[in-house]
Amino acid sequence: MPTTSDFERMLRGATLRVTRPRLSVLSTVHAQPHLDTDSIIGLVRADLGDVSHQAVYDVLRALTTAGLVRRIQPTGSPARYESRVGDNHHHVVCRSCGAIADIDCAVGEAPCLTASDDHGFTIDEAEVIYWGVCPDCSTATHIDTAHTDPPRKDSRV
């Protein structure tokens, strides 16, 4: 985990002023990737006290524009932020609880950047999202179904 001085260097390197809200947001995103904005606001407020929603939104926008954080938004989910930038990784999302994890490209260096037909575009990034059920939810579903009574047969058949 980077230190406060590392975060200060990151901000200065991106030509952003070093402010307490920027340091707190950057630290929060590094500590807990894939958080939504409301969760980030709650943790920043716990760290700094009274910080407005708009201030956190503005910081997230500035950090995203500067390339210090990445914004992702899986279908049906609020925007989420992560500190893993500069590579072409993907995500897996649990359909049940919404947990998100990073996934490296499956084979070689970014094979997903080679489209079957690029329509003349110069492709530099691909957003691949895998959907499934996480281990915790799979176990919970298995336990829930294991303790239910078997379906009753209809005697009128």
N, C-alpha and C positions, 0 to 999 in steps of 0.2 A: 504494500500500500504506500503510495507516495506521501511525502510529508508536506506540511504547510509551505515550506520553502520551495518544494517541487511544484506545488500548485501555483505559487507566485511566479516562478520561472515560466510555467506553461502560459499563464495569462500574459505576461510581458512579451513572451515569444510570439504570441498571437496579436500583439499590439493592443491588448485590452488593459485598462486600468485595473489595478489590484484593489478590490473592495471586499468588505466582509461578506456581503451576500454572494458575490461570485466565488469566493473561497469556500463558503459553506455549501453552495450548490454543487460545485465541482467535487468537493470532498464526499458529499452524499452520493453522487452518481458513481464515483469510484468505489465507494464502500458497498453499495447495494445496486448493482445494475438491474435494469429493466423495471425500475419503479415508474409509476405514473406521476403526473404533475401534482395531484393532491397529496400523495405520499411524500413527495419531495418537499412540498410546502410545509407539511407537518414536521418533518425532520429538521428543516432549516429553522422553523420557528422554535423548535425545542433547543436548537443550538444558539440562536441569536435573539430570541424574544420576538417582538412584534415586527414582522416583515409582511408587506402586502402581497396578495396574490399576483398583482401586476408586476411587482419587482421580480418575483421568481420567474414569471413568464418571460419577462424581458431578459433576465440572465440566461435562461435556457435558450432563448432565441439567439442571443449573442454568442454563447458557447457553441451552439450548433453551427451557426454561420462561420465561426472561426475554426471549425473542425476539431474542437476539443471534446465534444460529445456527439453522439449519433442519436437521432430520433427515429424510432420505428413505430409503426402502428398496424399491428395485425388486425385483420377484419374483425369488427365487432368489439374492439378493445380501444381504450383511450390511448393517446400517444404515450410512449414510454421512452426512457433515455438510458443510454449506456456509455461507458467510457472507452469501450473497445472500438477504435476508429482506425482508418488507414489500411484495413485489410478487407477482404471480401468474404466475410463469414456469414453464416445464415442462422436461422432460429428454428426451434421446435417449440410448439405451443400446446399445452394441455387443453383439450376441449372441455374438460370437466371443471378444473380449478383455475385455469388461466396461467399457470406457471410457465415461464419462458426460460429456455436455456440456449446458449450459443452452440453452434455446430460449425466445424470447419468444412470447407469444400470436400466432397467425397473422394475425388481422385485428382492428383496432380495439382497444378497451380491454377485455380479459378476456371475449371472447365465450363462452368455455367456461363462464362462470358462469351463463349462461342455459340452464338445462336444459329439455328438451322437456316434462318433467313433474317439478316439484320436490316433489311429494307434500306440500306445505305447509311444507317446510323453507325457512329463510332461508339461502341458500347464500353463503358468503363466501370459499371457496377450492375450487379443483379441482386434482387431481393427475393430470396427463396425462403418460404416459410413452410415447414413441415408441421402437420397437425396430427395429434394422437392423444393418448392418455398417459399421463406420467405414472411412474411406479407407485407412488402413494395412492393415487386414485384407482389404479388397477387393482391394488391390494384391497382397498376399501370396497370396491365394486364386487370383487371376488368374495370377500367376507360377507357382504350384504346379501348376495344371492345364495351363498352357501347356507345361510340360516333362515331362508324363507321356506314356507311349506310348498311342496310340489303342487302344480296346478291340478285342480279337481277335474275329473272327467264328468262330462254332462251325462247323466243317466238316461236322458231322453234320446240319445243317438241310436 
